[in-house]
Amino acid sequence: MVQRGRVTAWVGWVWFAAVCLLVVGLFNIVAGSVAIWSPKNVLAVSGEGVAVVDVSTWGWVHLVLGVVMTAAGGALFAGARWARLVAIVLVTINLLVQFVSLPVTPFWSLAAAALDVTVLWALIVHGDEVESAAGP
């Protein structure tokens, strides 16, 4: 257990997690905005048939997720406890997504999963240090 007021180098990893959340959140905001204002539909072909997918719905999902990720990333720098909890949930979801996409993009999925595990460990084990480093 970390003593209150004691800060180690792991705070840097927690802030790295905050930067990752900010960058991914901003990318999701841009991608979501483009999809929302795009009047296009996507034709998806699978073994079971053909489906027409409206990209604006997917865009709203990306936009909302991007805003939440950006807010959590910014609040992690301030040492907010709620930001740690939200970041842990978002990184866990991303870790599960990487396992689902493992057959399609094995190298990227393994690299992202390893980073997710490192970020999760930093947030869970050393997250209290960020609150101490952020000040009163």
Backbone as CSV, one residue per row, in Angstrom:
resi,resn,N_x,N_y,N_z,CA_x,CA_y,CA_z,C_x,C_y,C_z
1,MET,0.840,-1.169,0.000,0.000,0.000,0.000,0.891,1.240,0.000
2,VAL,0.527,2.233,-0.765,1.308,3.454,-0.904,0.930,4.423,0.200
3,GLN,1.945,5.008,0.826,1.683,5.995,1.858,1.193,7.276,1.207
4,ARG,0.250,7.917,1.866,-0.295,9.174,1.359,0.823,10.207,1.321
5,GLY,0.977,10.901,0.214,1.999,11.921,0.088,3.278,11.412,-0.570
6,ARG,3.460,10.094,-0.655,4.650,9.515,-1.286,4.398,9.351,-2.773
7,VAL,5.308,9.865,-3.585,5.159,9.805,-5.034,6.373,9.095,-5.611
8,THR,6.128,8.112,-6.474,7.212,7.387,-7.139,7.160,7.663,-8.637
9,ALA,8.049,7.028,-9.359,8.127,7.229,-10.804,6.916,6.668,-11.541
10,TRP,6.109,5.826,-10.889,4.919,5.271,-11.544,3.878,6.331,-11.849
11,VAL,3.987,7.491,-11.232,3.075,8.586,-11.564,3.222,8.936,-13.048
12,GLY,4.436,8.822,-13.551,4.666,9.070,-14.981,3.871,8.124,-15.860
13,TRP,3.747,6.870,-15.448,2.960,5.912,-16.224,1.468,6.242,-16.168
14,VAL,1.016,6.727,-15.032,-0.389,7.125,-14.931,-0.637,8.336,-15.813
15,TRP,0.296,9.275,-15.846,0.144,10.429,-16.729,0.278,10.024,-18.197
16,PHE,1.092,8.995,-18.459,1.153,8.445,-19.809,-0.212,7.876,-20.211
17,ALA,-0.871,7.222,-19.273,-2.225,6.712,-19.533,-3.167,7.869,-19.834
18,ALA,-2.997,8.975,-19.128,-3.838,10.154,-19.372,-3.596,10.705,-20.768
19,VAL,-2.355,10.760,-21.192,-2.048,11.247,-22.544,-2.636,10.303,-23.589
20,CYS,-2.518,8.991,-23.355,-3.108,8.009,-24.287,-4.617,8.222,-24.410
21,LEU,-5.288,8.421,-23.282,-6.733,8.658,-23.310,-7.066,9.939,-24.058
22,LEU,-6.275,10.983,-23.857,-6.510,12.241,-24.569,-6.370,12.067,-26.075
23,VAL,-5.300,11.413,-26.499,-5.048,11.235,-27.934,-6.117,10.364,-28.577
24,VAL,-6.409,9.225,-27.964,-7.425,8.334,-28.527,-8.799,9.004,-28.508
25,GLY,-9.082,9.744,-27.448,-10.344,10.468,-27.372,-10.474,11.508,-28.475
26,LEU,-9.404,12.255,-28.724,-9.447,13.252,-29.803,-9.604,12.597,-31.173
27,PHE,-8.908,11.484,-31.392,-9.079,10.759,-32.655,-10.511,10.268,-32.825
28,ASN,-11.113,9.770,-31.735,-12.506,9.318,-31.801,-13.454,10.480,-32.077
29,ILE,-13.171,11.648,-31.497,-14.008,12.815,-31.758,-13.949,13.203,-33.233
30,VAL,-12.760,13.209,-33.793,-12.613,13.557,-35.220,-13.291,12.512,-36.099
31,ALA,-13.035,11.237,-35.831,-13.640,10.175,-36.635,-15.158,10.190,-36.510
32,GLY,-15.648,10.408,-35.297,-17.093,10.466,-35.086,-17.726,11.645,-35.782
33,SER,-17.073,12.797,-35.738,-17.602,13.985,-36.410,-17.678,13.795,-37.918
34,VAL,-16.651,13.207,-38.486,-16.654,12.943,-39.933,-17.781,11.988,-40.285
35,ALA,-17.980,10.954,-39.486,-19.026,9.977,-39.775,-20.422,10.579,-39.609
36,ILE,-20.593,11.479,-38.637,-21.912,12.076,-38.409,-22.334,12.938,-39.587
37,TRP,-21.415,13.741,-40.084,-21.774,14.661,-41.167,-21.552,14.072,-42.547
38,SER,-21.267,12.791,-42.610,-21.135,12.104,-43.885,-22.483,11.491,-44.259
39,PRO,-23.010,11.823,-45.429,-24.325,11.290,-45.806,-24.257,9.878,-46.377
40,LYS,-23.160,9.206,-46.175,-22.944,7.913,-46.805,-23.434,6.759,-45.947
41,ASN,-23.773,5.693,-46.615,-24.062,4.417,-45.976,-22.975,3.443,-46.387
42,VAL,-22.711,2.462,-45.537,-21.695,1.468,-45.829,-22.392,0.158,-46.149
43,LEU,-21.939,-0.490,-47.208,-22.470,-1.781,-47.599,-21.574,-2.859,-47.003
44,ALA,-22.116,-3.657,-46.098,-21.357,-4.715,-45.444,-21.801,-6.059,-45.988
45,VAL,-20.841,-6.836,-46.476,-21.135,-8.150,-47.045,-20.551,-9.212,-46.121
46,SER,-21.385,-10.178,-45.753,-20.907,-11.279,-44.921,-21.400,-12.587,-45.513
47,GLY,-21.057,-13.665,-44.859,-21.488,-14.976,-45.328,-22.993,-15.173,-45.214
48,GLU,-23.642,-14.343,-44.410,-25.074,-14.479,-44.205,-25.901,-13.511,-45.035
49,GLY,-25.258,-12.634,-45.762,-26.010,-11.701,-46.592,-25.359,-10.335,-46.666
50,VAL,-26.153,-9.367,-47.106,-25.690,-8.005,-47.303,-26.487,-7.098,-46.369
51,ALA,-25.802,-6.132,-45.757,-26.467,-5.184,-44.871,-26.008,-3.773,-45.217
52,VAL,-26.922,-2.834,-45.147,-26.594,-1.427,-45.324,-26.537,-0.799,-43.935
53,VAL,-25.393,-0.212,-43.615,-25.164,0.344,-42.288,-25.052,1.862,-42.404
54,ASP,-25.784,2.562,-41.552,-25.708,4.018,-41.492,-24.511,4.405,-40.631
55,VAL,-23.537,5.123,-41.209,-22.331,5.460,-40.465,-22.554,6.584,-39.453
56,SER,-23.657,7.302,-39.553,-23.876,8.383,-38.596,-24.118,7.832,-37.185
57,THR,-24.744,6.692,-37.059,-24.940,6.079,-35.746,-23.589,5.689,-35.142
58,TRP,-22.756,5.072,-35.934,-21.417,4.708,-35.486,-20.624,5.963,-35.124
59,GLY,-20.865,7.041,-35.872,-20.201,8.307,-35.590,-20.585,8.879,-34.238
60,TRP,-21.875,8.798,-33.890,-22.313,9.292,-32.575,-21.688,8.492,-31.453
61,VAL,-21.570,7.174,-31.652,-20.929,6.328,-30.636,-19.475,6.761,-30.444
62,HIS,-18.759,6.958,-31.552,-17.363,7.391,-31.470,-17.249,8.783,-30.842
63,LEU,-18.155,9.666,-31.190,-18.105,11.027,-30.657,-18.306,11.034,-29.142
64,VAL,-19.317,10.333,-28.666,-19.585,10.291,-27.226,-18.436,9.605,-26.485
65,LEU,-17.964,8.481,-27.021,-16.841,7.783,-26.409,-15.602,8.668,-26.384
66,GLY,-15.366,9.407,-27.460,-14.219,10.305,-27.528,-14.292,11.425,-26.510
67,VAL,-15.481,11.987,-26.321,-15.647,13.053,-25.327,-15.391,12.510,-23.916
68,VAL,-15.918,11.327,-23.615,-15.709,10.734,-22.283,-14.231,10.412,-22.067
69,MET,-13.574,9.863,-23.082,-12.154,9.534,-22.959,-11.308,10.789,-22.786
70,THR,-11.627,11.844,-23.518,-10.879,13.088,-23.404,-11.079,13.713,-22.028
71,ALA,-12.304,13.704,-21.538,-12.576,14.253,-20.203,-11.844,13.449,-19.128
72,ALA,-11.864,12.133,-19.247,-11.176,11.292,-18.266,-9.667,11.503,-18.323
73,GLY,-9.126,11.621,-19.528,-7.690,11.863,-19.664,-7.276,13.192,-19.061
74,GLY,-8.053,14.235,-19.294,-7.749,15.540,-18.713,-7.876,15.530,-17.199
75,ALA,-8.893,14.847,-16.694,-9.108,14.805,-15.244,-8.075,13.934,-14.531
76,LEU,-7.467,12.983,-15.245,-6.409,12.182,-14.626,-5.224,13.056,-14.235
77,PHE,-4.945,14.091,-15.035,-3.844,14.991,-14.698,-4.116,15.740,-13.396
78,ALA,-5.384,15.984,-13.113,-5.755,16.682,-11.881,-5.856,15.736,-10.693
79,GLY,-5.712,14.442,-10.928,-5.768,13.472,-9.840,-7.173,13.118,-9.405
80,ALA,-8.155,13.276,-10.286,-9.547,12.973,-9.932,-9.760,11.462,-9.830
81,ARG,-10.377,11.046,-8.736,-10.626,9.619,-8.526,-11.604,9.064,-9.562
82,TRP,-12.643,9.837,-9.919,-13.617,9.360,-10.905,-12.943,9.130,-12.252
83,ALA,-11.945,9.919,-12.574,-11.245,9.756,-13.851,-10.485,8.439,-13.891
84,ARG,-9.911,8.055,-12.747,-9.234,6.759,-12.682,-10.213,5.631,-12.928
85,LEU,-11.370,5.707,-12.301,-12.369,4.643,-12.465,-12.869,4.566,-13.905
86,VAL,-13.151,5.717,-14.502,-13.605,5.742,-15.898,-12.502,5.226,-16.813
87,ALA,-11.258,5.644,-16.565,-10.140,5.192,-17.396,-9.957,3.681,-17.285
88,ILE,-10.107,3.147,-16.088,-9.974,1.698,-15.912,-11.036,0.963,-16.713
89,VAL,-12.267,1.455,-16.685,-13.346,0.825,-17.459,-13.055,0.922,-18.956
90,LEU,-12.640,2.096,-19.432,-12.382,2.283,-20.864,-11.215,1.426,-21.342
91,VAL,-10.153,1.355,-20.557,-9.002,0.545,-20.946,-9.353,-0.947,-20.912
92,THR,-10.181,-1.358,-19.963,-10.618,-2.753,-19.917,-11.442,-3.101,-21.156
93,ILE,-12.335,-2.204,-21.548,-13.116,-2.429,-22.776,-12.190,-2.528,-23.971
94,ASN,-11.186,-1.645,-24.047,-10.242,-1.695,-25.162,-9.449,-3.000,-25.147
95,LEU,-9.096,-3.490,-23.960,-8.378,-4.765,-23.862,-9.224,-5.913,-24.404
96,LEU,-10.501,-5.926,-24.067,-11.397,-6.965,-24.596,-11.537,-6.858,-26.112
97,VAL,-11.620,-5.644,-26.618,-11.720,-5.439,-28.069,-10.464,-5.951,-28.763
98,GLN,-9.308,-5.756,-28.144,-8.062,-6.237,-28.749,-8.046,-7.760,-28.844
99,PHE,-8.597,-8.437,-27.858,-8.665,-9.902,-27.936,-9.632,-10.353,-29.020
100,VAL,-10.701,-9.598,-29.229,-11.650,-9.943,-30.290,-11.006,-9.748,-31.657
101,SER,-10.220,-8.684,-31.802,-9.611,-8.399,-33.109,-8.255,-9.084,-33.286
102,LEU,-7.864,-9.952,-32.374,-6.578,-10.651,-32.454,-6.385,-11.436,-33.750
103,PRO,-7.393,-12.157,-34.253,-7.183,-12.887,-35.510,-6.986,-11.972,-36.727
104,VAL,-7.526,-10.772,-36.679,-7.446,-9.858,-37.824,-6.131,-9.088,-37.829
105,THR,-5.753,-8.541,-36.681,-4.518,-7.760,-36.559,-3.713,-8.261,-35.363
106,PRO,-3.011,-9.388,-35.527,-2.363,-10.011,-34.368,-1.263,-9.161,-33.726
107,PHE,-0.397,-8.551,-34.517,0.718,-7.812,-33.937,0.236,-6.551,-33.225
108,TRP,-0.659,-5.800,-33.880,-1.190,-4.591,-33.251,-1.994,-4.941,-32.005
109,SER,-2.794,-5.983,-32.074,-3.614,-6.372,-30.930,-2.757,-6.774,-29.730
110,LEU,-1.692,-7.520,-29.978,-0.808,-7.915,-28.875,-0.090,-6.708,-28.280
111,ALA,0.362,-5.800,-29.135,1.040,-4.598,-28.638,0.074,-3.725,-27.835
112,ALA,-1.128,-3.538,-28.357,-2.124,-2.721,-27.656,-2.557,-3.392,-26.351
113,ALA,-2.696,-4.709,-26.364,-3.083,-5.428,-25.148,-1.991,-5.304,-24.082
114,ALA,-0.740,-5.412,-24.486,0.363,-5.250,-23.525,0.366,-3.839,-22.939
115,LEU,0.136,-2.840,-23.765,0.060,-1.465,-23.279,-1.138,-1.284,-22.348
116,ASP,-2.266,-1.874,-22.707,-3.462,-1.790,-21.862,-3.219,-2.398,-20.489
117,VAL,-2.555,-3.545,-20.449,-2.272,-4.198,-19.161,-1.341,-3.314,-18.328
118,THR,-0.341,-2.717,-18.959,0.573,-1.825,-18.240,-0.162,-0.611,-17.691
119,VAL,-1.018,-0.017,-18.518,-1.787,1.152,-18.096,-2.748,0.778,-16.968
120,LEU,-3.410,-0.368,-17.090,-4.309,-0.821,-16.031,-3.557,-1.010,-14.714
121,TRP,-2.389,-1.627,-14.784,-1.616,-1.850,-13.574,-1.217,-0.523,-12.947
122,ALA,-0.787,0.426,-13.775,-0.395,1.740,-13.257,-1.585,2.454,-12.616
123,LEU,-2.748,2.376,-13.262,-3.926,3.066,-12.729,-4.435,2.425,-11.444
124,ILE,-4.408,1.113,-11.390,-4.962,0.421,-10.229,-3.991,0.470,-9.042
125,VAL,-2.730,0.172,-9.283,-1.779,0.056,-8.183,-1.227,1.414,-7.754
126,HIS,-0.959,2.302,-8.704,-0.290,3.561,-8.379,-1.170,4.788,-8.616
127,GLY,-2.451,4.600,-8.757,-3.345,5.725,-8.998,-3.440,6.696,-7.836
128,ASP,-3.308,6.200,-6.612,-3.362,7.085,-5.445,-2.213,8.087,-5.437
129,GLU,-1.082,7.694,-6.019,0.062,8.600,-6.060,-0.227,9.832,-6.911
130,VAL,-1.062,9.678,-7.916,-1.405,10.813,-8.764,-2.182,11.831,-7.953
131,GLU,-3.053,11.364,-7.099,-3.812,12.286,-6.239,-2.856,13.050,-5.324
132,SER,-1.834,12.371,-4.828,-0.851,13.032,-3.979,-0.001,14.023,-4.768
133,ALA,0.378,13.624,-6.001,1.212,14.493,-6.819,0.454,15.702,-7.334
134,ALA,-0.877,15.561,-7.507,-1.692,16.665,-8.022,-1.877,17.759,-6.982
135,GLY,-1.665,17.426,-5.738,-1.798,18.446,-4.690,-3.065,18.268,-3.886
136,PRO,-3.346,19.257,-3.014,-4.516,19.132,-2.116,-5.826,19.257,-2.824
